[in-house]
């Protein structure tokens, strides 16, 4: 009886270990699966990471889209960061320019990187940036300010059900990574 119980316990432990490994593997695979699913369904809210070229198109003067701008800062970045305007009304196909403002409040040089997202996520495919500060790292010396340009247009094929797009930027402190990158490049020479 004790031998059967010991075998049953070993079998149970083997199944539990296999289940734990399987759950870990499934959890690890969720991130890329989520990215693929969101991309296929068009709900990820990610905008392009390179500039779009603007080919003059017919501007739809009969339709107006509200574009809202939001700015957030990672807690370890002592900067001010905000849009010049919080809301614009634009016509699909119209090339629009606006700015965000950043100010380094610290006494040292810092490097920031803005990561954009568009809401609703389905609208991200129709929001095209021809110039954006988010394409580059932003280096600000102590107490320096910068005007960060954004030039964009909303594709005229934007579904009629979308009347408002919210463009949100989160600004991250990448000073340490920038320093590591410069040191690595110097060592490679």
C-alpha positions in Angstrom: 0.0 0.0 0.0 2.8 2.4 0.9 4.5 1.6 -2.4 1.3 2.5 -4.4 1.0 5.7 -2.4 4.6 6.6 -3.1 4.1 5.9 -6.9 0.9 8.0 -6.8 2.7 10.9 -5.1 5.5 10.8 -7.7 3.0 10.7 -10.5 1.1 13.7 -9.0 4.4 15.7 -8.5 5.4 15.0 -12.1 2.0 16.2 -13.4 2.3 19.3 -11.1 5.8 20.1 -12.4 4.7 19.6 -16.0 1.7 21.9 -15.4 3.8 24.6 -13.8 6.3 24.5 -16.7 3.4 24.6 -19.2 1.8 27.6 -17.4 5.2 29.4 -17.4 5.6 28.7 -21.1 2.0 29.9 -21.9 2.6 33.1 -19.9 5.8 33.8 -21.7 4.1 33.3 -25.0 1.2 35.6 -24.2 3.1 38.9 -24.9 3.9 38.1 -28.6 0.5 36.4 -29.0 -1.2 39.6 -27.7 0.8 41.8 -30.0 -0.1 39.7 -33.0 -3.8 39.5 -32.1 -4.0 43.3 -31.5 -2.2 44.0 -34.7 -4.5 41.8 -36.7 -7.6 43.3 -35.1 -6.3 46.8 -35.3 -6.7 47.5 -31.6 -3.2 48.1 -30.4 -3.1 51.9 -30.6 0.5 51.9 -31.8 1.4 54.5 -34.3 4.2 54.1 -36.9 7.8 54.6 -35.7 9.0 56.3 -38.8 7.8 59.3 -40.7 5.0 59.0 -43.3 5.3 61.0 -46.5 2.5 63.3 -47.2 1.0 63.0 -50.7 -1.5 65.8 -51.1 -4.9 64.3 -51.1 -8.4 65.7 -51.4 -9.2 67.3 -48.0 -12.6 66.3 -46.8 -14.0 69.7 -45.8 -17.4 68.1 -45.0 -16.0 66.1 -42.1 -14.2 67.3 -38.9 -12.2 65.1 -36.6 -11.3 66.1 -33.1 -7.7 65.3 -32.2 -6.9 65.4 -28.5 -3.4 65.5 -27.1 -2.2 64.1 -23.8 1.3 64.1 -22.2 2.5 61.9 -19.4 6.0 61.6 -17.8 7.6 58.6 -16.2 8.1 59.3 -12.5 11.9 59.3 -12.6 12.1 62.0 -15.3 12.1 65.5 -13.7 10.7 67.3 -16.7 7.6 69.3 -17.6 6.0 68.0 -20.7 2.7 69.2 -22.3 1.0 69.9 -25.6 0.7 73.5 -26.8 -3.0 72.8 -27.4 -5.1 70.1 -25.8 -7.5 69.7 -28.8 -7.6 70.5 -32.5 -10.4 70.1 -35.0 -9.0 68.9 -38.3 -10.3 67.8 -41.7 -9.2 64.4 -42.9 -6.4 64.8 -45.4 -5.3 68.1 -44.0 -1.6 68.5 -43.0 -1.5 69.9 -39.4 1.4 71.2 -37.3 1.4 71.6 -33.6 4.0 71.4 -30.8 4.7 69.9 -27.4 6.8 71.7 -24.9 9.4 70.1 -22.7 11.5 71.6 -19.9 14.3 69.8 -17.9 13.7 70.8 -14.3 16.9 69.2 -13.0 20.5 70.4 -12.7 21.9 67.7 -15.0 21.5 66.8 -18.6 18.8 64.2 -19.3 17.7 62.2 -22.3 14.0 61.4 -22.8 12.2 59.3 -25.3 8.5 59.7 -26.1 6.3 56.7 -26.9 3.0 57.5 -28.6 -0.3 55.7 -28.7 -3.6 56.5 -30.3 -7.1 55.8 -29.0 -9.3 54.3 -30.1 -6.7 51.7 -31.3 -8.5 51.2 -34.6 -7.7 54.9 -35.4 -3.9 54.4 -35.1 -3.7 53.1 -38.7 -5.2 56.3 -40.0 -3.1 58.7 -37.9 0.0 59.6 -39.9 3.0 61.5 -38.6 5.2 63.2 -41.1 7.4 64.7 -38.4 7.5 63.8 -34.8 9.7 64.3 -31.8 8.9 60.7 -30.9 11.2 59.5 -33.7 14.3 60.8 -31.9 15.7 61.0 -28.4 15.3 64.3 -26.7 18.4 65.6 -24.9 18.0 68.6 -22.7 20.7 70.2 -20.7 20.0 71.4 -17.1 17.0 73.8 -17.0 16.7 73.8 -20.8 13.5 74.0 -22.7 12.5 72.7 -26.1 9.7 73.1 -28.5 9.0 69.6 -29.9 7.2 69.6 -33.3 4.5 67.3 -34.5 3.2 67.3 -38.1 0.5 64.9 -38.9 -2.6 64.2 -41.0 -5.6 62.0 -40.5 -6.2 59.6 -43.4 -9.5 60.4 -45.2 -10.3 56.7 -45.1 -10.8 56.9 -41.3 -14.1 55.1 -40.5 -17.1 57.4 -40.1 -17.7 55.9 -36.7 -14.5 57.5 -35.4 -15.0 61.2 -34.7 -12.3 61.7 -32.0 -8.7 60.5 -31.9 -6.6 60.9 -28.8 -2.8 61.0 -29.2 -1.0 60.3 -26.0 2.7 60.5 -25.4 4.5 59.0 -22.4 8.0 60.4 -21.9 10.6 58.0 -20.5 14.0 58.7 -19.0 16.5 56.9 -21.1 19.6 58.8 -19.8 21.3 55.7 -18.5 20.7 53.7 -21.6 21.9 56.5 -23.8 25.2 56.6 -21.7 25.6 52.9 -22.0 25.1 53.1 -25.8 27.7 55.9 -26.2 30.2 53.9 -24.1 29.6 50.8 -26.2 30.1 52.7 -29.4 33.3 54.2 -28.1 34.6 50.8 -27.1 33.8 49.4 -30.6 36.1 52.0 -32.3 
